[in-house]
Amino acid sequence: MKTKADLIQEAKKNAALEAIKHVKNNSIIGLGSGTTVAFAVEALGERIKKENLKIMGIPSSYQAFQLAVQYGIQITTLDEHPIIDITIDGADQVTPELYLIKGMGAALLREKIVATASKYNIIIADESKRVNTLGENNQAVPIEVLPFALQLVKSKIAALGGIPIVREGKGKLGPIITDNGNVIIDANFGLIQNPQELSVKVKMIPGVVETGFFVGLTDIVYIATENKIEKIQK
């Protein structure tokens, strides 16, 4: 008998299959990071084999790069293709307005660059990521920070009402280091009524490289439940 976890994994895979239907031949694809997106990358690899689909991928992290290579997706760069046709990515929280919190995988900076360069952005998430207001369930906002400015940024986040915690690595001492050589602060602001305004305030702190607020960047979200795939569209 399948467990609830098994059913959710199956649903996420089905959501990924819906997402990749938007991918056309000769497209430039932005590849997000995380376990949910891994289903989409694997499915794209199957389409390449079966349909002789010709696509090129721009990974948003080293993890996404490794997956793309594993499943036979040709890699390119933003220097070669500054306009991306479609990006498929995951999220940590999604609201009905398509406001997102992203970055629990520590790839938020490159994910936002890829999303901003894309004509069309599709998000895949399971139903646990759907909320009415960002910050529910004590969800923190990941913030990428220059190490030199860490203490300054922590104090400024606290002044904005947040509780900043430097994300520690697992299996080694010290903070998580991003693909860009920066550190991550997970800031809990409670319920966030105006994510766009708060994002600007945090981004304006010297030393903040990027925030995990993704506002106005998403076109479609596929929510995977145990029984169906729900589509939320801009």
Summary of the structure (lengths in Angstrom):
residues: 234
radius of gyration: 17.6
end to end distance: 37.2
largest distance: 54.8
contacts: 794
relative contact order: 0.17
helix: 34%
strand: 27%
